[in-house]
Amino acid sequence: MTVVAVTVAALLAVAVGLTLVRIIRGPSILDRAVAVDVLLAVVVAAIATEVAYSRDATALPVLVVLAILGFVGSVSVARFAARRNDK
């Protein structure tokens, strides 16, 4: 089980690194917004991995709040981009 946890942690760390590169080098604001959404999804996956590894469900409300925050943020950016394209 420890090998799996270390492997998942390493993969999540690589995902965070690549996402940070996209946030910094993103050619447009929409690319950066998508990268922030991916970063939030990776953070949720990391917290969920920790919850599964430790078998302690106290972080589940945090996961729900982060998921709702990611959804609302994505919808807000999409609406902003749609309005911007209409003008």
DSSP file (Angstrom, degrees, kcal/mol; ACC not computed):
  #  RESIDUE AA STRUCTURE BP1 BP2  ACC     N-H-->O    O-->H-N    N-H-->O    O-->H-N    TCO  KAPPA ALPHA  PHI   PSI    X-CA   Y-CA   Z-CA
    1    1 A M     >        0   0    0      0, 0.0     4,-2.0     0, 0.0     5,-0.1   0.000 360.0 360.0 360.0 -33.7    0.0    0.0    0.0
    2    2 A T  H  >  +     0   0    0      1,-0.2     4,-2.4     2,-0.2     5,-0.2   0.872 360.0  54.0 -67.9 -36.2    2.9    2.4    0.7
    3    3 A V  H  > S+     0   0    0      1,-0.2     4,-2.3     2,-0.2    -1,-0.2   0.906 109.0  48.8 -64.1 -40.6    4.3    1.9   -2.8
    4    4 A V  H  > S+     0   0    0      2,-0.2     4,-2.7     1,-0.2     5,-0.2   0.916 111.0  50.1 -64.6 -42.8    1.0    2.8   -4.3
    5    5 A A  H  X S+     0   0    0     -4,-2.0     4,-2.3     1,-0.2    -2,-0.2   0.898 111.9  47.4 -64.1 -40.9    0.7    5.9   -2.1
    6    6 A V  H  X S+     0   0    0     -4,-2.4     4,-2.3     2,-0.2    -1,-0.2   0.901 112.6  49.7 -67.3 -40.4    4.3    7.0   -3.1
    7    7 A T  H  X S+     0   0    0     -4,-2.3     4,-2.4     2,-0.2    -2,-0.2   0.924 112.2  47.0 -63.9 -44.9    3.6    6.4   -6.7
    8    8 A V  H  X S+     0   0    0     -4,-2.7     4,-2.5     1,-0.2    -2,-0.2   0.909 111.8  51.2 -64.1 -41.4    0.3    8.4   -6.6
    9    9 A A  H  X S+     0   0    0     -4,-2.3     4,-2.1    -5,-0.2    -1,-0.2   0.899 110.4  49.1 -63.0 -40.2    2.0   11.2   -4.7
   10   10 A A  H  X S+     0   0    0     -4,-2.3     4,-2.1     2,-0.2    -2,-0.2   0.912 111.8  48.2 -66.0 -42.1    4.8   11.4   -7.3
   11   11 A L  H  X S+     0   0    0     -4,-2.4     4,-2.2     1,-0.2    -2,-0.2   0.890 111.8  49.5 -65.8 -39.0    2.3   11.5  -10.2
   12   12 A L  H  X S+     0   0    0     -4,-2.5     4,-2.3     2,-0.2    -1,-0.2   0.875 109.2  52.7 -67.4 -36.1    0.3   14.2   -8.5
   13   13 A A  H  X S+     0   0    0     -4,-2.1     4,-2.3     2,-0.2    -2,-0.2   0.901 109.5  48.4 -65.5 -40.1    3.5   16.2   -8.0
   14   14 A V  H  X S+     0   0    0     -4,-2.1     4,-2.6     2,-0.2     5,-0.2   0.909 110.8  51.7 -64.0 -41.3    4.4   15.9  -11.6
   15   15 A A  H  X S+     0   0    0     -4,-2.2     4,-2.1     1,-0.2    -2,-0.2   0.898 109.8  49.1 -62.9 -40.2    0.8   17.0  -12.5
   16   16 A V  H  X S+     0   0    0     -4,-2.3     4,-2.5     2,-0.2    -1,-0.2   0.918 111.1  50.3 -65.0 -43.0    1.1   20.0  -10.2
   17   17 A G  H  X S+     0   0    0     -4,-2.3     4,-1.8     1,-0.2    -2,-0.2   0.931 112.4  45.4 -61.6 -46.5    4.4   21.0  -11.8
   18   18 A L  H  X S+     0   0    0     -4,-2.6     4,-1.8     1,-0.2    -1,-0.2   0.865 112.8  51.6 -66.2 -35.3    3.2   20.7  -15.4
   19   19 A T  H  X S+     0   0    0     -4,-2.1     4,-2.3    -5,-0.2    -1,-0.2   0.895 107.4  52.2 -68.7 -39.2    0.0   22.7  -14.4
   20   20 A L  H  X S+     0   0    0     -4,-2.5     4,-2.2     1,-0.2    -1,-0.2   0.872 106.9  53.9 -64.1 -35.7    2.1   25.5  -12.8
   21   21 A V  H  X S+     0   0    0     -4,-1.8     4,-2.9     1,-0.2    -1,-0.2   0.917 109.5  47.9 -62.5 -42.0    4.1   25.7  -16.0
   22   22 A R  H  X S+     0   0    0     -4,-1.8     4,-1.3     1,-0.2    -2,-0.2   0.866 110.3  52.1 -67.5 -35.4    0.9   26.1  -18.0
   23   23 A I  H  < S+     0   0    0     -4,-2.3    -1,-0.2     2,-0.2    -2,-0.2   0.912 116.1  40.2 -65.7 -40.7   -0.3   28.8  -15.5
   24   24 A I  H  < S+     0   0    0     -4,-2.2    -2,-0.2     1,-0.2    -1,-0.2   0.915 126.9  31.9 -74.4 -43.4    2.9   30.7  -15.9
   25   25 A R  H  < S+     0   0    0     -4,-2.9    -2,-0.2    -5,-0.2    -1,-0.2   0.400  81.3 137.9 -98.3   2.3    3.4   30.3  -19.7
   26   26 A G     <  -     0   0    0     -4,-1.3     6,-0.1    -5,-0.2    -4,-0.0  -0.225  48.0-146.0 -54.5 129.4   -0.3   30.2  -20.8
   27   27 A P  S    S+     0   0    0      0, 0.0     2,-0.3     0, 0.0    -1,-0.2   0.784  77.7  27.0 -72.0 -24.2   -0.7   32.3  -23.9
   28   28 A S  S  > S-     0   0    0      1,-0.1     4,-1.7     0, 0.0     5,-0.1  -0.866  81.3-111.8-132.8 168.2   -4.2   33.4  -23.1
   29   29 A I  H  > S+     0   0    0     -2,-0.3     4,-2.2     1,-0.2     5,-0.1   0.823 116.5  57.0 -68.3 -30.7   -6.3   34.0  -20.0
   30   30 A L  H  > S+     0   0    0      2,-0.2     4,-2.4     1,-0.2    -1,-0.2   0.886 104.3  52.1 -68.8 -37.1   -8.5   31.1  -20.9
   31   31 A D  H  > S+     0   0    0      1,-0.2     4,-2.1     2,-0.2    -1,-0.2   0.908 111.3  47.6 -62.3 -40.4   -5.5   28.7  -20.9
   32   32 A R  H  X S+     0   0    0     -4,-1.7     4,-2.2     2,-0.2    -2,-0.2   0.885 110.1  52.1 -67.8 -37.6   -4.6   30.0  -17.5
   33   33 A A  H  X S+     0   0    0     -4,-2.2     4,-2.0     2,-0.2    -2,-0.2   0.908 110.3  47.9 -65.6 -41.6   -8.1   29.6  -16.2
   34   34 A V  H  X S+     0   0    0     -4,-2.4     4,-2.3     1,-0.2    -1,-0.2   0.893 110.7  52.4 -64.8 -38.6   -8.3   26.0  -17.4
   35   35 A A  H  X S+     0   0    0     -4,-2.1     4,-2.5     2,-0.2    -2,-0.2   0.878 107.8  50.8 -65.7 -37.3   -4.9   25.3  -15.8
   36   36 A V  H  X S+     0   0    0     -4,-2.2     4,-2.2     2,-0.2    -1,-0.2   0.892 109.9  50.8 -65.9 -38.3   -6.2   26.7  -12.5
   37   37 A D  H  X S+     0   0    0     -4,-2.0     4,-2.0     2,-0.2    -2,-0.2   0.899 110.8  48.2 -65.1 -40.3   -9.2   24.4  -12.8
   38   38 A V  H  X S+     0   0    0     -4,-2.3     4,-2.3     2,-0.2    -2,-0.2   0.896 109.4  53.5 -65.6 -39.6   -6.9   21.5  -13.4
   39   39 A L  H  X S+     0   0    0     -4,-2.5     4,-2.2     1,-0.2    -2,-0.2   0.902 108.4  49.7 -62.1 -40.2   -4.7   22.5  -10.4
   40   40 A L  H  X S+     0   0    0     -4,-2.2     4,-2.3     1,-0.2    -1,-0.2   0.893 109.7  51.5 -64.7 -39.1   -7.8   22.5   -8.2
   41   41 A A  H  X S+     0   0    0     -4,-2.0     4,-2.2     2,-0.2    -2,-0.2   0.879 109.5  49.9 -65.2 -37.4   -8.7   19.0   -9.5
   42   42 A V  H  X S+     0   0    0     -4,-2.3     4,-2.4     2,-0.2    -2,-0.2   0.887 109.8  50.8 -68.0 -38.4   -5.3   17.7   -8.7
   43   43 A V  H  X S+     0   0    0     -4,-2.2     4,-2.5     2,-0.2    -2,-0.2   0.916 110.1  49.6 -64.3 -42.1   -5.5   19.2   -5.2
   44   44 A V  H  X S+     0   0    0     -4,-2.3     4,-2.6     1,-0.2    -2,-0.2   0.913 111.2  49.8 -61.6 -42.3   -8.9   17.5   -4.8
   45   45 A A  H  X S+     0   0    0     -4,-2.2     4,-2.2     2,-0.2    -2,-0.2   0.883 110.2  50.7 -64.0 -38.0   -7.3   14.2   -6.0
   46   46 A A  H  X S+     0   0    0     -4,-2.4     4,-2.2     2,-0.2    -2,-0.2   0.918 111.8  46.3 -66.7 -42.8   -4.4   14.6   -3.5
   47   47 A I  H  X S+     0   0    0     -4,-2.5     4,-2.4     2,-0.2    -2,-0.2   0.909 112.6  50.8 -65.5 -40.8   -6.8   15.2   -0.6
   48   48 A A  H  X S+     0   0    0     -4,-2.6     4,-2.4     1,-0.2    -2,-0.2   0.879 109.1  51.6 -64.5 -36.8   -8.9   12.3   -1.7
   49   49 A T  H  X S+     0   0    0     -4,-2.2     4,-2.4     2,-0.2    -1,-0.2   0.906 110.1  48.7 -64.5 -41.7   -5.8   10.1   -1.9
   50   50 A E  H  X S+     0   0    0     -4,-2.2     4,-2.7     2,-0.2     5,-0.2   0.896 110.9  50.7 -65.5 -39.1   -4.8   11.2    1.6
   51   51 A V  H  X>S+     0   0    0     -4,-2.4     4,-1.6     1,-0.2     5,-0.9   0.918 112.6  46.3 -63.4 -43.4   -8.3   10.4    2.9
   52   52 A A  H  <5S+     0   0    0     -4,-2.4    -2,-0.2     2,-0.2    -1,-0.2   0.878 114.8  47.5 -67.5 -36.9   -8.2    7.0    1.3
   53   53 A Y  H  <5S+     0   0    0     -4,-2.4    -2,-0.2     1,-0.2    -1,-0.2   0.914 120.1  35.9 -71.4 -42.8   -4.7    6.2    2.7
   54   54 A S  H  <5S-     0   0    0     -4,-2.7    -1,-0.2    -5,-0.2    -2,-0.2   0.636  96.5-137.6 -86.5 -13.0   -5.4    7.4    6.2
   55   55 A R  T  <5 +     0   0    0     -4,-1.6     2,-0.5    -5,-0.2    -3,-0.2   0.864  59.7 132.5  56.6  39.3   -9.0    6.1    6.3
   56   56 A D    > < -     0   0    0     -5,-0.9     3,-0.6    -6,-0.2    -1,-0.2  -0.976  42.3-165.2-123.2 116.4  -10.1    9.3    8.1
   57   57 A A  G >   +     0   0    0     -2,-0.5     3,-1.1     1,-0.2    -6,-0.1   0.191  60.6 103.8 -90.4  17.2  -13.1   10.9    6.6
   58   58 A T  G 3  S+     0   0    0      1,-0.2     4,-0.3     2,-0.1    -1,-0.2   0.723  77.6  56.7 -72.8 -18.1  -12.8   14.3    8.3
   59   59 A A  G <> S+     0   0    0     -3,-0.6     4,-1.7     1,-0.2     3,-0.3   0.452  78.1  94.8 -90.7  -0.4  -11.5   15.9    5.1
   60   60 A L  H <> S+     0   0    0     -3,-1.1     4,-2.0     1,-0.2    -1,-0.2   0.878  80.9  53.9 -62.3 -39.2  -14.6   15.0    3.0
   61   61 A P  H  > S+     0   0    0      0, 0.0     4,-2.3     0, 0.0    -1,-0.2   0.875 106.5  54.0 -61.7 -33.7  -16.4   18.3    3.6
   62   62 A V  H  > S+     0   0    0     -3,-0.3     4,-2.6    -4,-0.3    -2,-0.2   0.905 106.7  51.8 -63.8 -40.7  -13.3   20.1    2.3
   63   63 A L  H  X S+     0   0    0     -4,-1.7     4,-2.2     2,-0.2    -1,-0.2   0.903 109.6  49.2 -61.6 -41.7  -13.4   18.0   -0.8
   64   64 A V  H  X S+     0   0    0     -4,-2.0     4,-2.3     2,-0.2    -2,-0.2   0.924 111.9  47.8 -64.8 -44.2  -17.1   18.9   -1.4
   65   65 A V  H  X S+     0   0    0     -4,-2.3     4,-2.5     1,-0.2    -2,-0.2   0.911 112.6  48.8 -64.5 -42.2  -16.3   22.6   -0.9
   66   66 A L  H  X S+     0   0    0     -4,-2.6     4,-2.4     2,-0.2    -1,-0.2   0.880 110.5  51.2 -66.0 -37.2  -13.4   22.5   -3.3
   67   67 A A  H  X S+     0   0    0     -4,-2.2     4,-2.1     2,-0.2    -2,-0.2   0.918 112.1  46.2 -65.4 -42.5  -15.4   20.6   -5.9
   68   68 A I  H  X S+     0   0    0     -4,-2.3     4,-2.7     2,-0.2     5,-0.2   0.905 111.8  52.1 -65.5 -40.8  -18.2   23.3   -5.7
   69   69 A L  H  X S+     0   0    0     -4,-2.5     4,-2.4     1,-0.2    -2,-0.2   0.905 109.7  49.3 -61.6 -42.2  -15.6   26.0   -5.8
   70   70 A G  H  X S+     0   0    0     -4,-2.4     4,-2.3     2,-0.2    -1,-0.2   0.907 112.1  48.0 -63.9 -42.1  -14.1   24.5   -9.0
   71   71 A F  H  X S+     0   0    0     -4,-2.1     4,-2.4     2,-0.2     5,-0.2   0.939 113.5  46.1 -64.2 -47.7  -17.4   24.2  -10.7
   72   72 A V  H  X S+     0   0    0     -4,-2.7     4,-2.3     1,-0.2    -2,-0.2   0.892 113.0  50.9 -64.3 -39.5  -18.5   27.7   -9.9
   73   73 A G  H  X S+     0   0    0     -4,-2.4     4,-2.3    -5,-0.2    -1,-0.2   0.912 110.7  48.2 -64.1 -42.4  -15.1   29.1  -11.0
   74   74 A S  H  X S+     0   0    0     -4,-2.3     4,-2.3     1,-0.2    -2,-0.2   0.912 112.7  47.9 -64.8 -42.9  -15.3   27.2  -14.3
   75   75 A V  H  X S+     0   0    0     -4,-2.4     4,-2.4     2,-0.2    -1,-0.2   0.897 111.1  51.7 -65.3 -39.5  -18.8   28.4  -15.0
   76   76 A S  H  X S+     0   0    0     -4,-2.3     4,-2.3    -5,-0.2    -2,-0.2   0.921 111.3  46.2 -63.8 -44.3  -17.8   32.0  -14.1
   77   77 A V  H  X S+     0   0    0     -4,-2.3     4,-2.5     2,-0.2    -1,-0.2   0.900 112.3  51.5 -65.6 -40.2  -14.9   32.0  -16.5
   78   78 A A  H  X S+     0   0    0     -4,-2.3     4,-2.2     2,-0.2    -2,-0.2   0.909 111.2  47.0 -64.0 -41.6  -17.0   30.4  -19.2
   79   79 A R  H  X S+     0   0    0     -4,-2.4     4,-2.2     2,-0.2    -1,-0.2   0.893 112.0  51.0 -66.7 -38.9  -19.7   33.0  -18.9
   80   80 A F  H  X S+     0   0    0     -4,-2.3     4,-2.1     1,-0.2    -2,-0.2   0.915 111.8  47.0 -63.2 -43.0  -17.0   35.8  -18.9
   81   81 A A  H  X S+     0   0    0     -4,-2.5     4,-1.9     2,-0.2    -2,-0.2   0.870 110.9  52.2 -67.7 -36.4  -15.5   34.4  -22.0
   82   82 A A  H  X S+     0   0    0     -4,-2.2     4,-1.3     2,-0.2    -2,-0.2   0.906 111.4  46.2 -67.4 -40.6  -18.9   34.1  -23.7
   83   83 A R  H  X S+     0   0    0     -4,-2.2     4,-1.2     1,-0.2    -2,-0.2   0.881 110.9  53.3 -67.2 -37.4  -19.7   37.7  -22.9
   84   84 A R  H  < S+     0   0    0     -4,-2.1    -1,-0.2     1,-0.2    -2,-0.2   0.863 109.0  48.7 -66.4 -35.9  -16.4   38.8  -24.1
   85   85 A N  H  < S+     0   0    0     -4,-1.9    -1,-0.2     1,-0.2    -2,-0.2   0.768 104.6  60.3 -75.4 -25.4  -16.8   37.1  -27.5
   86   86 A D  H  <        0   0    0     -4,-1.3    -1,-0.2     1,-0.2    -2,-0.2   0.831 360.0 360.0 -70.0 -32.0  -20.3   38.6  -28.0
   87   87 A K     <        0   0    0     -4,-1.2    -1,-0.2    -3,-0.1    -2,-0.2   0.464 360.0 360.0 -80.7 360.0  -19.0   42.1  -27.9
